[in-house]
Amino acid sequence: MPDRVPAPSAVPALPALPADELLALDRQHVWHPYGPMPGRQEPLVVESAAGVRLRLGAPAEGQDELIDGMSSWWSAIHGYNHPVLNEAVQDQLGRMSHVMFGGLTHEPAVRLAARLVEITPAGLEHVFLADSGSVAVEVAVKMCLQYWRSIGRSGKTRLMTWRGGYHGDTWQPMAVCDPEGGMHELWQGHLPRQVFADAPPGGFDAAPDPAYVAHLREVVARHADELAAVIVEPVVQGAGGMRFHSPGYLRVLRELCDEFGVLLILDEIATGFGRTGALFAADHAGITPDVMCIGKALTGGYLTLAAALCTSRVADGISQGEVPVLAHGPTFMGNPLAASVALASVDLLLGQDWRLEVKRIEAGLREGLTPAAGLPGVREVRVLGAIGVVQLDHDVDMAAATRAAVREGVWLRPFRDMIYTMPPFVTGDADVARICRAVCAAAREG
Ligand SMILES: *Cc1c(COP(=O)(O)O)cnc(C)c1O
């Protein structure tokens, strides 16, 4: 008997929602990131997006469209509505959008996992596909805790990190975000108490500071017996303050972890896929972590997908333990649509001279943001890869700064004392220059 499938017309298409009605419903019912209910600032309605431009549902500050200076939070590295990525999704959609991953497998997930093993630092062999960055961090932490438990070291349950970090919004990640001034300060009394070293000294090119290296050594040594893992964002600390540090500190952490028997987790969720000028930030240091988290740009911004990769040592330790399984299995694990578009996005990146594109954007950001250093209220301007940051000496007036950028035709989302941009890698030189003008305008008015 044929399946009982109704015709598409069984659900009539809805008429377009006028922008004012949409905003009224949004205000009434919809939470937005890190906001109260209802939100304090009215969001802009995006009707569609193509290339590096967001087309607005209603003009804002006289603009119908905005250049996206944020890559939708690090993710849309190839821009929007990309023909190659569209085709990958459409092609997969014609086969299946999802099947469960327990007991079943499929080509998109398997090919993606193999590709990730191929391009990440040597020694990372096994891939756990998760549905968001925060979940990938949860899985990474679970892997490390379980590894030690499995080999009979169940006292090793704590994590060490350095201050100024950000690792996501679920429970374990919150516990290793910077405990002061960050978004999760409220929960400090309730989170697992982890071990914090001082924030790494700033500057990608600065030589490692021996006093800071000694400090790291002292903290790892003091807590070695109870530490399961050190977890850090390599080279760029993102949502914790947009600070850059020397890759030398990653080599130091690798050595300390080896010496004192601690696992090393690198959270590359923001830094992965070329953003800092290396394919992965770990490549600047030439090290392999025991576990690595990736997400954000993994699908080119199309769908939510992340992964925790680990070495055979970690996987074997877990799988030979008293409970020889990793008890984690998201409902949408390995989602075929997400895996297909991720594979297409990775191959699209690797199939072009992405280093050159990132260098080109880096040069544009350096040139365009230099004038900001002379503005009153600006503390520091820093650029690394396709990331540009203007740090103020005061908290940004979000509404005023956003408005100033929109007036220049650019979408920016400042936070705390930072106005920053990480444009899609396909952003042309004129658009990079315009983004820089918008950052400067936001710094002036915010
Ligand atoms: C964004 C981010 C996360 C969290 O990822 P989500 O997909 O938002 O859960 C974790 N770590 C880092 C470094 C990030 O930038």
PDBQT file of the ligand as one rigid body, heavy atoms in Angstrom, charges set to zero:
ROOT
HETATM    1  C1  LIG A 501      30.136  30.233  20.750  1.00  0.00    +0.000 C 
HETATM    2  C2  LIG A 501      31.104  29.478  21.558  1.00  0.00    +0.000 A 
HETATM    3  C3  LIG A 501      30.700  28.370  22.321  1.00  0.00    +0.000 A 
HETATM    4  C4  LIG A 501      29.259  27.931  22.414  1.00  0.00    +0.000 C 
HETATM    5  O1  LIG A 501      28.736  27.512  21.201  1.00  0.00    +0.000 OA
HETATM    6  P1  LIG A 501      27.138  27.488  20.994  1.00  0.00    +0.000 P 
HETATM    7  O2  LIG A 501      26.963  26.861  19.655  1.00  0.00    +0.000 OA
HETATM    8  O3  LIG A 501      26.678  28.898  21.078  1.00  0.00    +0.000 OA
HETATM    9  O4  LIG A 501      26.592  26.661  22.105  1.00  0.00    +0.000 OA
HETATM   10  C5  LIG A 501      31.671  27.692  23.032  1.00  0.00    +0.000 A 
HETATM   11  N1  LIG A 501      32.963  28.070  22.996  1.00  0.00    +0.000 NA
HETATM   12  C6  LIG A 501      33.383  29.118  22.262  1.00  0.00    +0.000 A 
HETATM   13  C7  LIG A 501      34.833  29.469  22.237  1.00  0.00    +0.000 C 
HETATM   14  C8  LIG A 501      32.472  29.872  21.539  1.00  0.00    +0.000 A 
HETATM   15  O5  LIG A 501      32.891  30.934  20.839  1.00  0.00    +0.000 OA
ENDROOT
TORSDOF 0
